[in-house]
């Protein structure tokens, strides 16, 4: 790397002319702010130092390198680091640029971790925690279903389908959509942002497990319900004879069946003979 930097500043070699090297350093495509992109080099500057800067960086999982040149000052800095994360790309680039600023007699400018990284971590941790709690509760309900709870088969089926569909949709979003929004696949995310990658894998696994358990809970619940669309077995409520009989009589309670057939009178019972041997007519009191 140091040999490459020396060649860029004019060290003797038989591959490229100095004119060709200067052409590779010249930016032609705007990148952002004051940067322009040349042939694999970024044509930049330190505005406060009135110094032109040319630099190039690259990274692989867990490794990053950057070469920073000040062609007019004939300074070059090479930084190699055995660490890398996409969220800290600005930090690693600032390491090389900061070292050149020190050589030029200025203070380095620190880089910053991307704001989206912390927000993404917090969101995924929260989602994983909620999925874990939902999975634990569903497993508990699968092992120990609620006793005495009745609901319609249709309601149980719709609730189960929604739970399974929602869980599978969340798994698909974590496995496919989230990496796509980062401009990579899940494999690349796991390589260049391992914290996020592992959380995405965890969320995917938890969501799939929750879908399976919720499906099992739904099937078990449907088997426990009677067929015919109703809820549980119908429970007959006891009928109070006096309250039911009072309907249509102005609120006056009617006697029960036994009482209406045989009105009670002191010393009398149906078919009871008098002391004189005669038989009283029921309800008259006469023999």
SEDORO-133896 format. One line per 8 residues: number of its first residue (from 1); their letters; for each residue x, y, z of N, C-alpha, C. Coordinates in steps of 0.05 Angstrom, whole numbers, plus 5000, padded with zeros to 4 digits. Layout:
N
NUM	a	X Y Z X Y Z X Y Z  ...
// end
This chain:
287
1	xxxxxxxx	5017 4976 5000 5000 5000 5000 5017 5025 5000  5039 5025 5015 5056 5048 5016 5070 5052 4989  5077 5030 4975 5089 5032 4948 5069 5044 4929  5044 5036 4931 5023 5048 4914 5021 5078 4918  5021 5086 4944 5020 5114 4950 5043 5130 4939  5067 5117 4941 5091 5131 4930 5090 5135 4900  5079 5114 4886 5076 5117 4857 5057 5139 4850  5036 5142 4865 5017 5163 4860 5029 5191 4863
9	xxxxxxxx	5050 5193 4879 5063 5219 4883 5087 5223 4864  5092 5204 4846 5113 5208 4827 5137 5190 4829  5136 5169 4845 5158 5150 4847 5162 5136 4820  5186 5129 4815 5193 5117 4789 5180 5090 4785  5168 5086 4762 5156 5060 4755 5152 5060 4724  5147 5037 4713 5146 5034 4684 5118 5026 4674  5098 5032 4689 5071 5023 4681 5055 5047 4670  5053 5068 4686 5038 5092 4678 5055 5117 4678
17	xxxxxxxx	5049 5134 4659 5063 5160 4659 5052 5178 4680  5066 5198 4687 5056 5217 4708 5031 5231 4698  5030 5236 4672 5006 5249 4661 4981 5231 4665  4985 5206 4660 4962 5187 4663 4954 5185 4692  4973 5185 4710 4967 5184 4739 4951 5209 4747  4960 5232 4737 4945 5257 4744 4917 5256 4733  4913 5244 4710 4886 5242 4698 4868 5224 4715  4880 5203 4727 4863 5186 4744 4854 5201 4769
25	xxxxxxxx	4870 5220 4778 4864 5236 4802 4843 5257 4797  4839 5264 4772 4821 5287 4765 4792 5277 4765  4776 5290 4783 4748 5283 4785 4731 5293 4762  4714 5277 4752 4696 5285 4729 4667 5282 4736  4660 5265 4755 4632 5260 4762 4627 5270 4790  4608 5289 4794 4602 5299 4821 4592 5277 4839  4601 5277 4864 4592 5258 4883 4574 5272 4903  4585 5289 4920 4569 5306 4937 4587 5328 4947
33	xxxxxxxx	4575 5350 4955 4589 5374 4965 4611 5381 4945  4636 5380 4955 4658 5388 4938 4673 5365 4925  4663 5341 4929 4677 5317 4918 4669 5312 4889  4688 5302 4874 4683 5292 4847 4698 5266 4844  4686 5248 4828 4698 5221 4825 4714 5219 4800  4739 5210 4803 4757 5205 4780 4758 5176 4773  4782 5166 4766 4785 5138 4759 4793 5123 4785  4772 5115 4800 4775 5101 4826 4786 5119 4848
41	xxxxxxxx	4789 5145 4843 4798 5164 4864 4777 5186 4868  4775 5195 4892 4757 5218 4898 4774 5243 4899  4766 5262 4883 4780 5288 4882 4766 5307 4902  4780 5312 4924 4768 5327 4946 4786 5350 4954  4779 5363 4976 4796 5385 4986 4790 5391 5015  4810 5402 5029 4806 5414 5056 4803 5443 5052  4778 5452 5053 4772 5480 5047 4787 5499 5066  4788 5492 5092 4800 5510 5112 4831 5510 5109
49	xxxxxxxx	4842 5491 5095 4871 5490 5092 4880 5497 5063  4861 5502 5046 4867 5508 5018 4885 5487 5006  4878 5461 5011 4895 5439 5002 4877 5419 4987  4886 5410 4964 4872 5390 4948 4879 5363 4959  4858 5346 4961 4862 5319 4973 4850 5298 4953  4865 5277 4948 4856 5255 4932 4857 5230 4949  4835 5216 4950 4835 5192 4967 4818 5170 4955  4824 5146 4964 4808 5122 4956 4808 5102 4979
57	xxxxxxxx	4785 5091 4984 4782 5071 5006 4767 5047 4997  4770 5026 5012 4755 5001 5005 4753 4984 5030  4735 4965 5030 4731 4948 5053 4721 4921 5045  4727 4902 5062 4715 4875 5061 4705 4870 5090  4690 4849 5094 4681 4844 5121 4704 4843 5141  4702 4860 5162 4722 4862 5184 4749 4873 5175  4750 4887 5152 4776 4898 5144 4770 4923 5127  4786 4944 5131 4783 4969 5116 4810 4982 5111
65	xxxxxxxx	4813 4994 5088 4838 5008 5082 4832 5034 5067  4850 5054 5070 4846 5079 5056 4873 5091 5050  4875 5103 5026 4899 5118 5018 4891 5147 5013  4905 5165 5027 4898 5193 5025 4923 5208 5015  4920 5224 4994 4942 5239 4982 4937 5269 4982  4959 5284 4986 4959 5312 4981 4980 5317 4960  4973 5315 4934 4992 5315 4912 5010 5339 4911  4998 5363 4915 5014 5387 4914 5033 5389 4938
73	xxxxxxxx	5026 5378 4961 5043 5379 4984 5061 5355 4986  5056 5335 4968 5072 5310 4967 5071 5295 4994  5047 5294 5004 5042 5278 5029 5024 5255 5021  5028 5232 5034 5010 5209 5030 5007 5195 5057  4983 5185 5062 4976 5170 5087 4962 5144 5078  4971 5123 5090 4959 5096 5086 4949 5086 5113  4924 5080 5115 4913 5069 5140 4899 5043 5134  4906 5022 5149 4893 4996 5146 4882 4988 5174
81	xxxxxxxx	4857 4979 5174 4844 4973 5199 4831 4946 5198  4834 4930 5219 4822 4904 5220 4794 4904 5233  4778 4923 5224 4751 4926 5233 4735 4941 5212  4710 4934 5208 4694 4949 5190 4664 4943 5195  4648 4964 5192 4619 4962 5193 4608 4984 5175  4587 4978 5160 4576 4998 5142 4567 5023 5157  4557 5019 5181 4547 5042 5196 4569 5061 5205  4594 5051 5205 4617 5067 5214 4635 5075 5191
89	xxxxxxxx	4626 5074 5167 4642 5080 5144 4654 5108 5146  4638 5127 5155 4647 5155 5157 4670 5157 5178  4668 5141 5199 4688 5141 5220 4715 5131 5209  4714 5109 5194 4739 5098 5183 4751 5116 5162  4735 5129 5145 4746 5147 5125 4759 5171 5140  4745 5181 5160 4755 5204 5175 4782 5198 5189  4788 5173 5194 4813 5165 5206 4836 5173 5187  4834 5165 5162 4855 5172 5143 4856 5201 5137
97	xxxxxxxx	4833 5214 5133 4833 5243 5127 4843 5258 5151  4836 5249 5175 4846 5263 5199 4876 5261 5202  4887 5238 5195 4917 5235 5196 4930 5254 5177  4919 5258 5153 4931 5277 5134 4928 5306 5145  4906 5312 5157 4903 5339 5168 4923 5344 5190  4930 5324 5205 4951 5327 5226 4978 5333 5213  4984 5319 5191 5009 5324 5176 5010 5352 5165  4986 5363 5158 4985 5389 5147 4983 5411 5168
105	xxxxxxxx	4984 5403 5194 4984 5422 5216 4957 5431 5225  4936 5415 5220 4909 5422 5228 4897 5401 5247  4875 5407 5259 4861 5388 5276 4845 5368 5259  4844 5343 5267 4827 5324 5252 4798 5329 5257  4782 5321 5238 4753 5323 5240 4741 5295 5244  4729 5290 5268 4719 5263 5273 4695 5256 5256  4692 5231 5250 4669 5221 5236 4647 5213 5256  4625 5205 5245 4602 5197 5263 4589 5172 5252
113	xxxxxxxx	4579 5156 5271 4564 5132 5263 4537 5140 5251  4529 5126 5231 4504 5133 5218 4480 5132 5237  4463 5152 5236 4440 5153 5255 4421 5130 5251  4418 5121 5227 4398 5100 5222 4406 5073 5236  4432 5070 5242 4440 5045 5253 4429 5041 5281  4432 5061 5298 4421 5059 5325 4391 5056 5325  4377 5071 5308 4348 5069 5306 4340 5041 5297  4354 5030 5278 4347 5003 5268 4352 4982 5290
121	xxxxxxxx	4374 4985 5304 4379 4966 5326 4357 4967 5347  4350 4991 5356 4329 4994 5376 4302 4982 5366  4295 4987 5342 4270 4977 5331 4270 4946 5329  4292 4935 5320 4294 4905 5317 4294 4892 5345  4308 4904 5364 4308 4893 5391 4279 4893 5403  4265 4915 5399 4237 4917 5409 4219 4896 5395  4222 4893 5369 4206 4874 5354 4212 4845 5363  4238 4839 5367 4246 4813 5376 4235 4807 5404
129	xxxxxxxx	4235 4827 5422 4224 4823 5449 4194 4818 5448  4180 4833 5432 4151 4828 5429 4144 4801 5417  4160 4793 5397 4155 4767 5385 4162 4744 5406  4183 4748 5421 4189 4728 5441 4167 4725 5462  4156 4748 5471 4135 4747 5491 4110 4734 5479  4103 4741 5454 4080 4729 5441 4083 4699 5437  4108 4691 5430 4113 4662 5426 4111 4647 5452  4122 4658 5474 4120 4645 5500 4091 4642 5509
137	xxxxxxxx	4075 4664 5505 4047 4663 5513 4031 4642 5496  4037 4641 5470 4024 4622 5452 4031 4593 5460  4056 4588 5466 4064 4561 5475 4050 4554 5501  4047 4573 5519 4033 4568 5544 4004 4561 5539  3991 4576 5521 3963 4570 5515 3960 4544 5499  3980 4536 5485 3979 4511 5471 3980 4488 5491  3997 4491 5511 4000 4470 5531 3977 4470 5551  3968 4494 5558 3946 4497 5577 3925 4515 5566
145	xxxxxxxx	3907 4504 5550 3886 4521 5538 3867 4532 5559  3853 4554 5553 3835 4566 5572 3810 4548 5576  3803 4544 5601 3780 4528 5607 3755 4546 5609  3733 4536 5597 3708 4550 5599 3704 4573 5579  3724 4579 5563 3721 4600 5543 3707 4590 5518  3686 4602 5510 3671 4594 5486 3670 4617 5466  3673 4611 5441 3669 4630 5419 3663 4615 5394  3653 4629 5374 3645 4616 5350 3668 4605 5334
153	xxxxxxxx	3663 4585 5318 3684 4573 5302 3695 4593 5281  3677 4609 5271 3685 4628 5251 3704 4649 5263  3698 4658 5287 3716 4677 5300 3743 4665 5307  3743 4640 5316 3768 4627 5322 3785 4623 5297  3772 4616 5275 3786 4611 5250 3798 4637 5239  3782 4659 5239 3791 4684 5229 3815 4695 5245  3812 4693 5272 3834 4702 5289 3860 4686 5285  3857 4660 5281 3881 4644 5276 3894 4651 5249
161	xxxxxxxx	3877 4654 5228 3888 4661 5202 3903 4688 5202  3891 4707 5216 3904 4734 5218 3930 4732 5233  3931 4717 5254 3956 4714 5270 3978 4701 5254  3971 4680 5240 3991 4666 5223 4000 4683 5200  3981 4696 5187 3989 4713 5164 4006 4737 5173  3999 4749 5195 4015 4771 5205 4043 4763 5213  4046 4739 5225 4073 4729 5233 4090 4723 5208  4078 4711 5188 4093 4704 5164 4100 4730 5148
169	xxxxxxxx	4083 4749 5149 4089 4775 5135 4112 4789 5149  4113 4788 5175 4135 4800 5190 4161 4786 5184  4160 4759 5182 4184 4744 5176 4194 4751 5148  4176 4754 5128 4184 4761 5101 4196 4789 5101  4185 4807 5116 4195 4835 5117 4223 4835 5128  4228 4819 5149 4255 4819 5161 4275 4805 5143  4267 4785 5128 4286 4770 5112 4291 4782 5085  4271 4794 5073 4274 4805 5046 4273 4835 5045
177	xxxxxxxx	4252 4848 5057 4247 4876 5053 4269 4893 5067  4274 4887 5092 4294 4904 5107 4321 4904 5094  4333 4881 5086 4359 4883 5072 4357 4898 5046  4334 4895 5032 4331 4909 5006 4331 4939 5010  4320 4948 5032 4320 4977 5038 4348 4987 5044  4366 4969 5053 4394 4976 5058 4411 4974 5032  4398 4965 5011 4413 4962 4986 4430 4937 4984  4422 4916 4998 4438 4891 4998 4419 4868 5005
185	xxxxxxxx	4430 4844 5004 4416 4821 5013 4422 4815 5042  4408 4796 5054 4412 4790 5082 4441 4780 5087  4452 4765 5067 4479 4755 5070 4499 4778 5072  4496 4798 5055 4514 4821 5056 4511 4837 5081  4485 4839 5091 4481 4854 5116 4495 4840 5139  4493 4813 5139 4507 4798 5160 4537 4801 5159  4548 4805 5135 4577 4809 5132 4586 4837 5140  4572 4857 5131 4581 4885 5135 4568 4899 5158
193	xxxxxxxx	4546 4889 5168 4533 4900 5192 4523 4877 5208  4541 4861 5220 4533 4836 5233 4512 4839 5256  4513 4862 5270 4493 4866 5291 4465 4866 5280  4461 4881 5259 4435 4882 5246 4428 4856 5233  4448 4843 5220 4443 4818 5207 4433 4796 5226  4446 4794 5249 4438 4774 5269 4410 4780 5280  4404 4805 5284 4377 4812 5294 4356 4806 5273  4362 4811 5248 4342 4804 5227 4338 4774 5225
201	xxxxxxxx	4359 4759 5228 4355 4730 5228 4339 4721 5252  4344 4733 5276 4329 4726 5299 4299 4733 5297  4293 4757 5286 4265 4765 5282 4252 4746 5262  4266 4738 5241 4254 4720 5222 4247 4693 5235  4266 4682 5250 4262 4657 5263 4239 4658 5284  4238 4679 5300 4216 4682 5319 4189 4685 5306  4188 4700 5284 4162 4704 5270 4153 4677 5258  4171 4662 5246 4163 4636 5235 4154 4617 5257
209	xxxxxxxx	4168 4616 5279 4160 4599 5302 4133 4607 5312  4128 4633 5314 4102 4643 5324 4079 4635 5305  4084 4636 5279 4064 4627 5260 4057 4598 5263  4077 4581 5268 4072 4552 5271 4056 4547 5297  4064 4560 5319 4050 4556 5344 4021 4566 5343  4018 4590 5331 3990 4601 5329 3973 4583 5311  3984 4571 5291 3969 4552 5275 3960 4528 5291  3979 4518 5308 3973 4495 5325 3951 4503 5346
217	xxxxxxxx	3953 4527 5357 3933 4536 5377 3905 4538 5363  3905 4548 5339 3879 4551 5324 3867 4524 5319  3883 4505 5309 3873 4478 5303 3862 4465 5328  3877 4467 5350 3868 4455 5375 3842 4468 5384  3840 4494 5382 3816 4507 5390 3792 4500 5374  3796 4497 5347 3773 4489 5330 3764 4461 5336  3782 4443 5343 3774 4415 5350 3758 4415 5376  3764 4433 5394 3750 4434 5419 3722 4445 5417
225	xxxxxxxx	3716 4460 5395 3690 4472 5392 3671 4453 5378  3645 4453 5386 3625 4436 5372 3620 4445 5344  3614 4427 5326 3607 4434 5299 3579 4446 5298  3575 4463 5278 3549 4475 5275 3549 4505 5277  3573 4517 5281 3575 4546 5280 3572 4560 5307  3561 4546 5327 3557 4558 5352 3581 4558 5370  3578 4569 5393 3600 4569 5412 3601 4543 5427  3602 4544 5453 3603 4520 5469 3575 4508 5471
233	xxxxxxxx	3572 4486 5487 3547 4474 5491 3527 4493 5504  3502 4493 5495 3482 4511 5506 3477 4504 5535  3476 4524 5552 3471 4521 5581 3443 4530 5587  3427 4512 5597 3399 4519 5603 3398 4532 5630  3384 4555 5630 3381 4569 5655 3356 4559 5669  3356 4556 5696 3332 4548 5710 3310 4568 5708  3286 4558 5705 3262 4575 5701 3248 4577 5728  3243 4601 5736 3228 4605 5761 3198 4604 5755
241	xxxxxxxx	3185 4585 5766 3157 4580 5759 3140 4604 5765  3144 4615 5789 3127 4637 5798 3131 4662 5781  3157 4668 5774 3163 4691 5757 3152 4688 5729  3154 4664 5718 3143 4659 5691 3113 4659 5691  3101 4649 5713 3072 4647 5714 3059 4675 5718  3075 4693 5728 3064 4720 5734 3059 4736 5708  3071 4728 5686 3068 4742 5661 3039 4741 5651  3028 4764 5645 3001 4765 5634 2980 4765 5656
249	xxxxxxxx	2987 4767 5681 2967 4768 5703 2969 4793 5719  2981 4814 5706 2983 4839 5721 3004 4838 5743  3022 4820 5740 3044 4819 5760 3037 4802 5784  3012 4791 5786 3005 4775 5809 3015 4747 5806  3033 4738 5823 3044 4710 5820 3022 4690 5821  3023 4670 5803 3004 4648 5803 3016 4625 5819  3000 4609 5830 3010 4586 5845 3022 4566 5826  3038 4549 5838 3050 4527 5822 3029 4507 5814
257	xxxxxxxx	3037 4488 5797 3017 4469 5787 3004 4453 5809  3020 4444 5828 3009 4429 5850 2989 4446 5866  2997 4471 5871 2981 4488 5887 2954 4495 5873  2955 4499 5846 2930 4506 5832 2911 4483 5830  2921 4458 5830 2903 4435 5828 2890 4428 5855  2906 4433 5876 2895 4426 5902 2900 4449 5922  2882 4468 5923 2886 4491 5941 2887 4480 5970  2905 4492 5984 2909 4483 6012 2889 4496 6030
265	xxxxxxxx	2877 4479 6047 2860 4489 6069 2867 4473 6094  2863 4487 6116 2871 4474 6141 2854 4450 6146  2866 4428 6152 2852 4404 6159 2839 4389 6136  2847 4396 6111 2835 4383 6088 2856 4373 6070  2850 4350 6057 2867 4339 6036 2850 4325 6016  2858 4322 5991 2841 4309 5971 2834 4281 5979  2807 4275 5977 2798 4248 5983 2796 4241 6012  2800 4260 6030 2798 4254 6058 2769 4251 6067
273	xxxxxxxx	2763 4230 6082 2736 4225 6091 2730 4240 6117  2704 4247 6119 2696 4261 6144 2692 4240 6166  2689 4250 6190 2686 4232 6212 2660 4217 6210  2640 4228 6195 2615 4214 6192 2615 4193 6170  2637 4190 6157 2640 4169 6137 2634 4179 6109  2624 4204 6107 2618 4214 6080 2644 4225 6067  2642 4229 6042 2666 4239 6027 2659 4267 6017  2677 4286 6024 2674 4313 6015 2680 4317 5986
281	xxxxxxx	2664 4334 5974 2670 4341 5946 2694 4359 5945  2713 4354 5929 2737 4370 5928 2730 4399 5923  2741 4416 5940 2739 4445 5936 2714 4456 5948  2695 4441 5959 2670 4451 5970 2669 4451 6000  2683 4431 6011 2682 4428 6040 2657 4413 6049  2638 4406 6031 2613 4391 6038 2617 4362 6034  2605 4345 6050 2607 4316 6046 2593 4307 6020
// end
